[in-house]
Amino acid sequence: AVRPPWWRWLVAAYPLAAVAAFAITLLPGPSNDPEVRFKGAGGFRVAVLPAGSAEPKLIAHDARVKAGDSLRFQWEGTESGHLLVLERDGTGATSVFWPFGAASSGPVAANARAFLPGSVELDDAPGPEWLVAVFSPKPLAAGPLLDALRGDPNAAPTVSCEGCTVQSIRLLKER
């Protein structure tokens, strides 16, 4: 029996290797999505746009931020409902970050992937910033939740309400 030269096998295998290499580049790799998920439906994500930068990036628990950085928020859930994003700074002061300064929650659509309207610029209050997303199928009043959020700025928040999904993230503010 006569064997063909070895290079003929290489020529025959080249198209298969090229197709395999192309397919591998199209497969999704491991995710570096720094979303923070806790029990319950939905997902709270935070993006930071550092002062003087044009590129926002998703951040995770204990991300380092600075005064002047802008934050954007995203809520992704399987149901439509109402959302509040609350904040407690390093002095223990609390505020509503989304809808900014509102007395009650804002509506969010099911399966929304876009960032919520608006952004918030961080002030120069020292210490950690706690961000707390509270989602409910029905509208929420901010006052009682802000009262529950007050306390030790270094302690994890203990905000809750009936039928709500609560997720939090701590940001470490640098000077």
Secondary structure, DSSP 4 states (H G I P E B T S, - for coil): -PPPPHHHHHHHHHHHHHHHHHHHHHS--------B--SSS-EEEEEEE-TT-S--EEE-TTEEEETT-EEEEEEE-SS-EEEEEEEE-TTS-EEEEETTT-SB-EEE-TT--SPPS--EE--S--SEEEEEEEEESS--BHHHHHHHH-S-TTSPP----TT-EEEEEEEEEE-
